[in-house]
Amino acid sequence: MNRRKFLGNTALFSVPMMIQGIPVFAGDGALHPFLQALTMPTANCDKILVVIQMNGGNDGLNMVIPLDRYTELNNARPNILIPSGSVLALNGTTATGLHPSMTGIRDLFNDGKVNLVQGVSYPNPNFSHFQAQDIWFTATSTLPSPDTGWLGRQLDTSYPGFPVGYPNATNPDPLAIQIGGALPLSLQGPNINMGYNAPNPAALVNVATATPAPAPVSDYGTELTFLRMMKDQSNAYAARITASYTAQTTLSSMYAASGNSLSDQLKIVARLIGGGLATPVYIVNHPDSFDTHVDQVVAGNTATGSHANILAKLSVAIAAFQNDITLMGKASKVTGMTFSEFGRRVINNTSMGTDHGSGAPVIFFGAGLNGGITGTSPVLPVTPTASTQVPLQYDFRQLYATVMQKWLCMTSTESQTILNGSYTTVPIFNEIVLPLDGMELNAIWEGEFARLEFEVFENDSYDSFIVERAVNGIDFELVHSIKNVSSSAQQKYMYKDARINAPVVYYRIKGISRQGAFSYSKIEKLKNSNKQELRVYPNPVTNFTINIEFLSSVNETVTITLYGTRGEKLYYNQVNPRGNRVLSFKVSNLFDIKTLYILNIAYSGTVVNEKIFFE
């Protein structure tokens, strides 16, 4: 019996930790395949993606209303049509409006923090809930669906040997978290299922040591040992999640007081982000079904009803979350998107509802977007039939490619490999560099000291800063306090900490606001070694080709950054040498010759800065 078959025949559910009564699932993969591969390339990207699942198939025409097609819409769905006078107007367009229950998203749209992508689907769409979800998760419309998730394949490549040895000092935080509900799909790589199975909490053993309990010496025993290791690994993240959650209080007053578990889930995500958890992908679940075959609206008052109620929950939760992360100083690093397996048909049915259909809008929200509408109102016939569908404008894989390349720092080649094809990106993201918020920390060894330099954005909102240090990446302690004596909006600080005798040393900065709230910088890791780890040759560099020779083989991502003498970032790349000792790459010939540049090379806790010249 192989792992795939053994795990595939079990009812896989993760045993969660509980925060405020809401289950939190954690793992080194996202909790469905399409999110898994988004995680690994973002390790040094410092971007976060939040996905909201809207299960059941959302009626896009009732959510994003094409006012310029209102006559055709009235012909198609007279029983459920929202009165035009009730539709929420949007700045910059008279062609499109929002459902009247979505005032929070309307306000974000008018503030440039929402992009509505019209007509998202794929050719020959499938209208089965389960098969349609599989298509979105595997990024292929071929049936039967592949037995691997499109991001599960990437995770398998990035994490050989998983789950043995995870978490570790290099990867102390989960790479993806789901809050609320059960796993939406099994995590499937080429060889193992990435789900976590725990029939009861007592089955988890030796969580702290990641050592599974004894198992029978048999095929079954081998699989049981493997499964126990996966469960232990999931629980081992509990301390990191709890510490981040308690480190940050909720700052927004816009969350629903009760009756909206989506709001509760996003409140937790905001606290984890604000508390410094370095998890790049989150998935949350809308608590209600969007499968509105019956009583989608109230007869005679179509602006109300079940669909209005669930859209209101969505709008309140997103607006509060965006407000919260903005107050925490994290808005520039977070983007969210909605997801539903399909839309609804253009015409209403005889039960005051709508049936399964094809295309529907996807909502993106965040500070890094091109606010507005991508695409046009769907073209609708004057006399629609039962088979009339919302036309396809954007393949959902175009959105995946856009998120990977324009937000999560993947290359087009990586995106093409994961998606098994090339898909044109969509202009969702604002690629102009946003003003940074929060704190940016850099740490290097300087003789017998660790030199910590951090730049604070919105500095005038902080009272003081705490330099914290840990030797395991988890248990941080105070080593120095710095009082903010500047009224400048942006300020640089520096502190030298005496070198301690530990294999690896971790640093972070805790900023305390004038109101007593606090937030954290990202964690910097320094490997305590005095030996030369690599050399750069030739130097001066010829033909704009930089060669890095490592003194031992490297099998992990190497981050390469080239700075000017004023600290300006001029080049950035991430490469995995895959066991090779020599890494060669060519940079633009626009670099000036006989000019000093700083080449920063970071991997596995080692940070090397080399002065280089071009000739």
C-alpha positions as CSV (number, residue, x, y, z in Angstrom):
1,M,0.0,0.0,0.0
2,N,1.5,3.4,-1.0
3,R,1.0,6.6,0.9
4,R,-1.3,8.0,-1.7
5,K,-3.7,5.1,-1.5
6,F,-3.5,4.8,2.2
7,L,-4.2,8.4,2.9
8,G,-6.7,8.7,0.1
9,N,-8.8,6.0,1.8
10,T,-9.1,7.9,5.1
11,A,-11.4,10.7,6.1
12,L,-8.8,13.4,6.3
13,F,-9.5,16.3,8.7
14,S,-6.9,18.3,10.6
15,V,-7.1,18.5,14.3
16,P,-7.0,22.2,14.8
17,M,-6.0,24.5,17.6
18,M,-8.7,26.8,18.8
19,I,-8.6,30.6,18.8
20,Q,-11.7,32.3,20.2
21,G,-13.6,29.1,19.5
22,I,-12.6,29.0,15.8
23,P,-10.6,26.1,14.5
24,V,-7.2,27.1,13.0
25,F,-5.6,24.5,10.6
26,A,-1.9,24.9,9.9
27,G,0.5,23.2,7.7
28,D,3.5,23.5,5.4
29,G,1.1,23.6,2.6
30,A,-2.0,25.6,2.0
31,L,-5.2,23.8,2.8
32,H,-6.1,23.1,-0.7
33,P,-3.8,22.4,-3.7
34,F,-4.1,25.7,-5.6
35,L,-2.6,27.6,-2.6
36,Q,0.3,25.3,-1.9
37,A,2.7,26.4,-4.5
38,L,2.0,30.0,-3.8
39,T,3.8,29.6,-0.5
40,M,7.4,28.6,-1.1
41,P,8.5,31.4,-3.5
42,T,7.2,34.0,-1.1
43,A,9.7,33.2,1.7
44,N,11.6,36.4,1.1
45,C,8.9,38.3,-0.8
46,D,7.1,39.5,2.3
47,K,3.7,39.5,0.6
48,I,0.5,37.9,1.9
49,L,-2.5,36.5,0.0
50,V,-5.9,36.0,1.7
51,V,-8.4,33.9,-0.1
52,I,-12.1,33.9,0.8
53,Q,-14.0,30.8,-0.3
54,M,-17.7,31.4,-1.2
55,N,-18.9,27.8,-1.7
56,G,-22.0,27.0,-3.7
57,G,-21.6,29.2,-6.8
58,N,-22.2,32.9,-6.4
59,D,-24.7,34.9,-8.5
60,G,-22.4,37.5,-9.9
61,L,-25.1,39.4,-11.8
62,N,-26.9,40.0,-8.5
63,M,-23.6,41.2,-6.8
64,V,-21.9,43.3,-9.5
65,I,-24.8,44.7,-11.4
66,P,-24.4,45.8,-15.0
67,L,-26.4,49.0,-15.1
68,D,-25.6,49.5,-18.8
69,R,-27.3,46.1,-19.5
70,Y,-30.3,46.8,-17.2
71,T,-32.9,46.3,-19.9
72,E,-31.6,42.9,-20.9
73,L,-31.2,42.0,-17.2
74,N,-34.8,42.9,-16.5
75,N,-35.9,40.6,-19.4
76,A,-33.8,37.8,-18.0
77,R,-34.6,37.9,-14.3
78,P,-37.7,40.0,-13.6
79,N,-38.5,38.1,-10.4
80,I,-35.2,38.7,-8.7
81,L,-33.9,41.9,-10.3
82,I,-32.5,44.6,-7.9
83,P,-34.3,47.9,-8.4
84,S,-31.9,50.3,-10.2
85,G,-32.5,53.0,-7.6
86,S,-31.2,50.6,-4.9
87,V,-28.0,49.7,-6.6
88,L,-24.9,51.2,-5.0
89,A,-23.1,53.7,-7.3
90,L,-19.4,53.4,-7.8
91,N,-16.9,56.2,-8.4
92,G,-15.7,56.5,-12.0
93,T,-18.4,54.5,-13.7
94,T,-22.1,54.6,-14.4
95,A,-22.0,51.2,-16.1
96,T,-21.6,49.1,-13.0
97,G,-23.0,49.1,-9.4
98,L,-23.0,46.9,-6.4
99,H,-25.7,45.1,-4.4
100,P,-27.2,47.5,-1.9
101,S,-26.0,45.3,1.0
102,M,-22.3,45.8,0.1
103,T,-21.6,49.3,1.4
104,G,-18.3,48.3,2.9
105,I,-16.9,47.1,-0.4
106,R,-18.4,50.1,-2.1
107,D,-16.4,52.4,0.2
108,L,-13.2,50.4,-0.5
109,F,-13.8,50.5,-4.2
110,N,-14.3,54.3,-4.0
111,D,-11.0,54.5,-2.1
112,G,-9.2,52.6,-4.8
113,K,-8.7,49.4,-2.8
114,V,-11.0,47.0,-4.8
115,N,-10.7,45.6,-8.3
116,L,-13.7,43.8,-9.7
117,V,-12.7,41.3,-12.4
118,Q,-15.6,40.5,-14.7
119,G,-16.6,37.3,-16.4
120,V,-14.2,34.8,-14.8
121,S,-14.6,31.2,-15.9
122,Y,-13.0,28.8,-18.4
123,P,-14.0,27.2,-21.7
124,N,-16.7,24.5,-21.4
125,P,-17.4,25.0,-17.7
126,N,-18.5,22.2,-15.5
127,F,-21.6,22.8,-13.3
128,S,-21.0,20.1,-10.7
129,H,-19.9,21.6,-7.4
130,F,-17.3,19.0,-6.7
131,Q,-15.9,18.7,-10.2
132,A,-15.9,22.5,-10.6
133,Q,-13.9,22.9,-7.4
134,D,-11.4,20.3,-8.6
135,I,-11.0,22.2,-11.8
136,W,-10.2,25.4,-10.0
137,F,-7.9,23.7,-7.5
138,T,-5.9,21.7,-10.1
139,A,-5.9,24.4,-12.8
140,T,-7.1,22.0,-15.5
141,S,-10.5,21.4,-16.9
142,T,-9.7,17.9,-18.2
143,L,-11.7,15.2,-16.6
144,P,-11.1,13.1,-14.7
145,S,-9.2,15.7,-12.7
146,P,-5.5,15.0,-12.1
147,D,-4.6,13.4,-8.8
148,T,-2.3,16.2,-7.9
149,G,-3.0,19.8,-7.1
150,W,-1.3,22.4,-9.2
151,L,0.3,23.9,-6.1
152,G,0.8,20.5,-4.5
153,R,3.2,19.7,-7.3
154,Q,5.2,22.8,-6.6
155,L,5.3,22.1,-2.9
156,D,6.5,18.5,-3.5
157,T,9.5,20.0,-5.5
158,S,10.2,22.7,-3.0
159,Y,10.1,20.4,0.1
160,P,11.8,17.1,-0.5
161,G,11.2,14.8,2.4
162,F,8.2,16.7,3.8
163,P,6.9,16.4,6.5
164,V,9.9,15.0,8.3
165,G,11.9,17.7,10.0
166,Y,9.2,20.5,9.8
167,P,8.9,23.0,11.3
168,N,12.6,23.9,11.8
169,A,14.7,26.9,12.5
170,T,14.6,28.0,8.8
171,N,10.9,27.5,8.5
172,P,9.4,28.1,12.0
173,D,6.0,29.3,10.8
174,P,3.4,27.5,8.7
175,L,3.4,28.3,5.1
176,A,-0.3,28.4,4.9
177,I,-3.2,28.6,7.4
178,Q,-6.9,27.9,7.0
179,I,-9.3,29.2,9.6
180,G,-12.8,27.8,10.1
181,G,-14.4,24.7,8.6
182,A,-12.9,21.5,7.4
183,L,-10.3,21.2,4.6
184,P,-11.9,22.2,1.4
185,L,-9.9,19.6,-0.6
186,S,-7.2,17.1,0.1
187,L,-3.7,18.3,-0.5
188,Q,-2.2,16.1,-3.1
189,G,1.4,16.0,-4.3
190,P,2.8,13.4,-6.6
191,N,3.7,11.0,-3.8
192,I,1.8,12.0,-0.6
193,N,-1.4,13.6,0.4
194,M,-0.7,16.8,2.3
195,G,-3.8,16.7,4.5
196,Y,-3.6,16.1,8.2
197,N,-5.6,13.3,9.8
198,A,-6.4,13.1,13.5
199,P,-9.5,11.0,14.5
200,N,-9.0,12.2,18.0
201,P,-6.6,14.4,19.9
202,A,-5.2,11.5,21.9
203,A,-3.8,10.0,18.7
204,L,-1.2,12.8,18.5
205,V,2.1,11.8,20.2
206,N,5.4,13.4,20.8
207,V,4.4,16.7,19.2
208,A,7.3,18.7,20.7
209,T,10.0,16.3,19.5
210,A,8.3,15.4,16.1
211,T,9.0,11.7,17.0
212,P,6.0,9.5,16.2
213,A,4.9,6.8,18.6
214,P,5.9,3.1,17.9
215,A,3.9,1.5,15.1
216,P,3.7,-2.0,13.8
217,V,6.5,-3.3,11.5
218,S,4.4,-3.6,8.4
219,D,3.1,-1.6,5.4
220,Y,0.3,-0.3,7.6
221,G,2.8,0.6,10.3
222,T,4.9,2.6,7.9
223,E,1.9,4.6,6.8
224,L,0.7,5.1,10.3
225,T,4.1,6.4,11.3
226,F,4.0,8.8,8.4
227,L,0.6,10.0,9.2
228,R,1.5,10.6,12.9
229,M,4.4,12.7,11.8
230,M,2.1,14.9,9.7
231,K,-0.2,15.3,12.7
232,D,2.7,16.2,15.0
233,Q,4.0,18.7,12.5
234,S,0.6,20.5,12.4
235,N,0.4,20.8,16.2
236,A,4.0,22.0,16.4
237,Y,3.0,25.3,14.9
238,A,0.6,26.0,17.7
239,A,3.1,28.0,19.8
240,R,4.0,30.2,16.8
241,I,0.4,30.9,16.0
242,T,-0.6,31.6,19.6
243,A,2.4,33.9,20.2
244,S,1.6,36.0,17.1
245,Y,-2.1,36.1,17.9
246,T,-1.5,37.4,21.5
247,A,1.2,39.9,20.3
248,Q,-1.3,42.0,18.4
249,T,-4.7,43.3,19.5
250,T,-7.6,44.1,17.2
251,L,-7.5,47.8,16.2
252,S,-10.6,48.1,14.0
253,S,-14.1,48.7,15.4
254,M,-15.7,47.7,12.2
255,Y,-16.0,43.9,12.7
256,A,-19.5,42.4,13.2
257,A,-20.4,42.1,16.9
258,S,-22.0,38.7,16.3
259,G,-23.5,36.4,13.7
260,N,-20.7,36.7,11.2
261,S,-18.1,34.0,11.5
262,L,-16.3,35.3,8.3
263,S,-15.7,38.5,10.2
264,D,-14.4,36.5,13.1
265,Q,-12.0,34.5,10.9
266,L,-10.6,37.6,9.2
267,K,-10.2,39.3,12.6
268,I,-7.9,36.4,13.6
269,V,-6.0,36.6,10.3
270,A,-5.4,40.3,10.9
271,R,-4.0,39.6,14.4
272,L,-1.7,36.9,13.1
273,I,-0.4,39.2,10.4
274,G,0.0,42.1,12.8
275,G,1.7,39.9,15.4
276,G,4.5,39.0,12.9
277,L,3.6,35.5,11.7
278,A,5.5,35.0,8.5
279,T,2.8,33.0,6.8
280,P,2.2,34.1,3.2
281,V,-1.1,32.4,2.4
282,Y,-4.4,32.3,4.4
283,I,-7.7,30.8,3.5
284,V,-11.0,31.6,5.2
285,N,-14.5,30.3,4.5
286,H,-17.8,32.2,4.2
287,P,-20.1,30.4,6.6
288,D,-23.1,30.4,4.3
289,S,-23.9,28.6,1.0
290,F,-24.1,30.6,-2.2
291,D,-26.1,27.9,-3.9
292,T,-29.2,30.0,-4.2
293,H,-31.7,27.8,-6.1
294,V,-34.6,28.8,-3.9
295,D,-35.6,32.1,-2.2
296,Q,-32.5,34.0,-3.2
297,V,-34.6,37.2,-2.7
298,V,-37.8,38.2,-0.9
299,A,-40.7,38.6,-3.3
300,G,-41.7,42.2,-3.6
301,N,-38.5,43.4,-1.9
302,T,-35.7,41.9,-4.0
303,A,-32.9,44.0,-2.4
304,T,-33.4,41.7,0.6
305,G,-33.3,37.9,1.1
306,S,-30.7,35.2,1.6
307,H,-28.3,36.5,-1.0
308,A,-28.4,40.0,0.4
309,N,-27.6,38.6,3.8
310,I,-24.6,36.6,2.8
311,L,-23.2,39.5,0.6
312,A,-23.6,41.8,3.6
313,K,-21.5,39.4,5.7
314,L,-18.9,39.4,3.0
315,S,-18.8,43.1,2.7
316,V,-18.6,43.8,6.5
317,A,-15.8,41.3,7.0
318,I,-13.6,42.5,4.1
319,A,-14.1,46.2,5.1
320,A,-13.2,45.6,8.7
321,F,-10.2,43.4,7.8
322,Q,-8.8,46.1,5.4
323,N,-9.3,48.8,8.1
324,D,-7.6,46.6,10.7
325,I,-4.5,45.8,8.7
326,T,-4.2,49.5,7.7
327,L,-4.3,50.5,11.4
328,M,-1.6,47.9,12.1
329,G,0.6,49.2,9.4
330,K,0.5,46.1,7.3
331,A,-1.8,47.1,4.4
332,S,0.9,47.4,1.7
333,K,1.9,43.7,2.1
334,V,-1.6,42.1,2.0
335,T,-4.0,41.4,-0.9
336,G,-7.2,39.4,-0.8
337,M,-9.4,37.7,-3.4
338,T,-12.7,35.9,-3.4
339,F,-13.4,32.5,-4.9
340,S,-16.5,30.6,-5.9
341,E,-16.5,27.4,-8.1
342,F,-18.9,28.9,-10.7
343,G,-21.6,31.6,-11.2
344,R,-25.3,31.4,-11.9
345,R,-27.4,31.4,-15.0
346,V,-28.6,34.6,-16.5
347,I,-32.3,33.9,-16.1
348,N,-34.1,33.4,-12.8
349,N,-35.9,30.1,-12.1
350,T,-39.4,29.7,-10.9
351,S,-38.4,29.4,-7.2
352,M,-37.2,33.0,-6.8
353,G,-33.6,31.8,-7.3
354,T,-31.0,31.0,-9.9
355,D,-29.4,27.8,-11.1
356,H,-25.8,26.8,-11.8
357,G,-24.0,28.9,-14.4
358,S,-20.6,29.8,-15.7
359,G,-18.9,33.2,-15.4
360,A,-18.9,35.5,-12.4
361,P,-16.8,38.4,-11.0
362,V,-13.9,37.9,-8.7
363,I,-13.3,40.6,-6.0
364,F,-9.7,41.6,-5.3
365,F,-9.1,43.9,-2.3
366,G,-6.0,45.6,-0.9
367,A,-3.8,48.6,-1.0
368,G,-1.6,47.3,-3.9
369,L,-4.3,47.2,-6.6
370,N,-5.3,49.1,-9.6
371,G,-8.6,50.1,-8.2
372,G,-11.6,49.9,-10.5
373,I,-13.1,47.3,-12.9
374,T,-11.2,44.9,-15.1
375,G,-13.3,43.9,-18.1
376,T,-16.7,45.1,-19.2
377,S,-20.3,44.4,-18.3
378,P,-21.3,41.0,-19.6
379,V,-23.0,41.1,-23.1
380,L,-26.6,39.8,-22.6
381,P,-29.1,39.0,-25.3
382,V,-32.4,40.9,-25.4
383,T,-34.3,37.6,-25.3
384,P,-32.4,35.1,-23.1
385,T,-33.1,31.4,-22.8
386,A,-32.5,28.8,-20.1
387,S,-29.1,28.1,-21.6
388,T,-27.9,31.7,-21.7
389,Q,-24.6,32.1,-19.7
390,V,-22.5,35.0,-18.6
391,P,-19.8,35.2,-21.3
392,L,-16.2,34.3,-20.5
393,Q,-13.8,37.3,-20.4
394,Y,-10.9,36.0,-18.2
395,D,-9.8,32.4,-17.6
396,F,-9.4,31.8,-13.9
397,R,-5.8,30.6,-14.6
398,Q,-5.0,34.2,-15.8
399,L,-5.8,35.4,-12.3
400,Y,-3.6,32.7,-10.8
401,A,-0.8,33.7,-13.1
402,T,-1.3,37.3,-12.2
403,V,-1.2,36.6,-8.5
404,M,1.9,34.5,-8.8
405,Q,3.9,36.8,-11.0
406,K,2.7,40.3,-9.9
407,W,2.2,39.7,-6.2
408,L,4.0,36.6,-4.9
409,C,7.3,37.1,-6.7
410,M,7.2,34.1,-9.0
411,T,8.7,34.2,-12.5
412,S,6.7,33.7,-15.6
413,T,8.5,30.4,-16.1
414,E,7.6,29.1,-12.7
415,S,4.0,30.2,-13.3
416,Q,3.9,28.4,-16.6
417,T,5.3,25.2,-15.1
418,I,2.8,25.2,-12.3
419,L,-0.2,25.9,-14.6
420,N,1.0,23.6,-17.3
421,G,0.6,26.4,-19.8
422,S,1.1,30.1,-20.4
423,Y,-1.6,32.5,-19.4
424,T,-1.7,36.2,-20.0
425,T,-1.6,38.3,-16.8
426,V,-4.4,40.8,-16.0
427,P,-3.7,44.4,-14.9
428,I,-5.0,43.9,-11.4
429,F,-2.0,45.1,-9.4
430,N,-0.4,48.5,-9.2
431,E,3.2,47.7,-10.0
432,I,4.4,51.1,-8.9
433,V,6.2,50.5,-5.6
434,L,3.9,51.4,-2.7
435,P,5.1,53.5,0.2
436,L,6.3,51.0,2.9
437,D,4.6,50.9,6.2
438,G,5.7,49.3,9.5
439,M,9.4,48.5,10.0
440,E,12.1,47.1,7.8
441,L,14.9,45.3,9.6
442,N,18.3,44.3,8.2
443,A,20.9,42.4,10.2
444,I,24.5,41.5,9.4
445,W,27.5,40.3,11.4
446,E,30.1,43.0,11.9
447,G,33.1,41.5,13.8
448,E,32.0,40.7,17.3
449,F,28.7,42.4,16.9
450,A,25.4,41.9,15.2
451,R,24.7,45.2,13.4
452,L,20.9,45.8,13.3
453,E,19.6,48.6,11.0
454,F,15.9,49.2,10.8
455,E,13.9,51.8,9.1
456,V,10.5,52.9,10.5
457,F,7.8,54.2,8.3
458,E,5.1,56.3,9.9
459,N,7.7,56.8,12.6
460,D,5.8,59.6,14.3
461,S,3.1,57.2,15.4
462,Y,5.6,55.2,17.5
463,D,6.7,55.8,21.1
464,S,9.6,53.3,21.4
465,F,11.2,50.2,19.9
466,I,12.4,47.0,21.5
467,V,15.2,44.9,20.0
468,E,14.4,41.3,20.7
469,R,16.6,38.2,20.2
470,A,16.1,34.5,20.2
471,V,18.2,31.4,19.5
472,N,15.4,29.2,18.4
473,G,13.3,31.6,16.3
474,I,10.4,31.4,18.9
475,D,11.3,32.5,22.4
476,F,12.3,36.1,22.0
477,E,13.8,38.2,24.8
478,L,14.4,41.9,25.2
479,V,18.0,43.0,24.6
480,H,17.7,46.7,24.2
481,S,15.1,49.5,24.2
482,I,15.2,52.6,21.9
483,K,13.1,55.7,22.7
484,N,11.7,57.6,19.7
485,V,12.9,61.2,20.1
486,S,12.2,62.2,16.5
487,S,9.0,63.6,15.0
488,S,10.0,62.6,11.5
489,A,7.5,60.5,9.5
490,Q,10.4,58.2,8.4
491,Q,13.4,57.4,10.5
492,K,16.4,55.0,10.4
493,Y,17.8,53.4,13.6
494,M,20.9,51.3,14.3
495,Y,21.9,49.1,17.2
496,K,24.9,46.8,17.7
497,D,24.3,43.7,19.8
498,A,27.3,41.7,21.2
499,R,27.8,38.5,19.4
500,I,26.6,35.5,21.5
501,N,27.6,31.9,21.3
502,A,24.8,30.2,19.5
503,P,24.7,28.4,16.1
504,V,21.9,30.7,14.8
505,V,20.6,34.0,16.2
506,Y,17.3,35.6,15.4
507,Y,16.3,39.3,15.7
508,R,13.2,41.3,15.4
509,I,12.0,44.8,16.3
510,K,8.9,45.4,18.4
511,G,7.4,48.8,17.8
512,I,5.2,50.3,20.5
513,S,2.8,53.0,19.4
514,R,1.9,56.1,21.3
515,Q,-1.4,54.5,22.1
516,G,0.3,51.4,23.6
517,A,-0.4,49.0,20.6
518,F,2.5,47.2,19.1
519,S,3.6,45.5,15.9
520,Y,6.7,43.5,14.8
521,S,9.2,43.7,12.0
522,K,10.0,40.6,10.0
523,I,12.5,38.2,11.7
524,E,16.1,38.4,10.6
525,K,18.3,35.3,11.0
526,L,22.1,35.3,11.4
527,K,24.2,32.1,11.2
528,N,27.0,32.3,13.7
529,S,30.0,31.3,11.7
530,N,33.3,33.1,11.2
531,K,34.4,31.0,8.2
532,Q,34.2,32.3,4.7
533,E,31.1,30.7,3.1
534,L,31.6,31.7,-0.5
535,R,33.5,33.7,-3.0
536,V,32.5,36.0,-5.9
537,Y,34.7,35.9,-9.0
538,P,36.0,37.5,-11.0
539,N,36.0,40.8,-9.2
540,P,35.9,43.2,-11.0
541,V,33.0,41.5,-12.8
542,T,33.4,41.0,-16.5
543,N,30.7,40.8,-19.2
544,F,28.2,41.7,-16.4
545,T,28.2,38.0,-15.4
546,I,28.5,37.4,-11.6
547,N,29.8,34.0,-10.5
548,I,29.2,32.8,-6.9
549,E,31.2,29.8,-5.7
550,F,29.9,28.2,-2.4
551,L,32.3,26.2,-0.3
552,S,29.7,23.5,0.1
553,S,26.7,22.5,-2.0
554,V,23.5,24.5,-1.6
555,N,20.0,22.9,-2.0
556,E,17.8,25.8,-1.0
557,T,16.8,29.2,-2.3
558,V,19.5,31.8,-2.4
559,T,18.4,35.5,-2.4
560,I,20.6,37.8,-4.4
561,T,20.3,41.6,-4.0
562,L,22.5,44.2,-5.5
563,Y,22.7,47.6,-3.8
564,G,24.1,51.0,-4.7
565,T,26.3,52.8,-2.2
566,R,23.3,54.9,-1.0
567,G,21.4,51.7,-0.2
568,E,19.1,51.7,-3.2
569,K,18.1,48.3,-4.4
570,L,19.1,47.8,-8.0
571,Y,18.7,44.1,-8.6
572,Y,16.9,41.2,-6.9
573,N,16.5,37.5,-7.7
574,Q,16.0,34.2,-6.0
575,V,17.7,31.1,-7.3
576,N,18.0,27.5,-6.1
577,P,21.4,26.0,-7.1
578,R,20.0,22.5,-6.6
579,G,23.2,21.1,-5.1
580,N,25.6,23.0,-7.4
581,R,28.5,24.9,-5.8
582,V,28.7,27.5,-8.5
583,L,25.9,29.9,-9.4
584,S,26.2,32.2,-12.4
585,F,23.9,34.9,-13.6
586,K,24.0,37.9,-15.9
587,V,22.7,41.3,-14.9
588,S,21.9,44.3,-17.1
589,N,24.7,46.1,-18.9
590,L,23.3,49.4,-17.5
591,F,25.4,49.1,-14.4
592,D,28.2,51.6,-14.4
593,I,31.8,50.3,-14.7
594,K,34.4,51.1,-12.0
595,T,31.6,52.0,-9.6
596,L,31.2,50.3,-6.2
597,Y,28.2,48.1,-5.6
598,I,27.2,45.9,-2.7
599,L,26.2,42.3,-3.5
600,N,24.1,40.8,-0.7
601,I,23.8,37.0,-0.7
602,A,21.5,35.3,1.8
603,Y,20.7,31.6,2.3
604,S,20.1,29.3,5.3
605,G,20.8,32.0,7.8
606,T,24.0,33.0,6.1
607,V,24.2,36.6,4.9
608,V,27.3,37.7,3.0
609,N,27.9,41.2,1.7
610,E,30.6,41.6,-1.0
611,K,31.9,44.8,-2.6
612,I,32.0,44.4,-6.4
613,F,32.9,46.4,-9.4
614,F,32.1,46.0,-13.1
615,E,34.6,46.4,-15.9
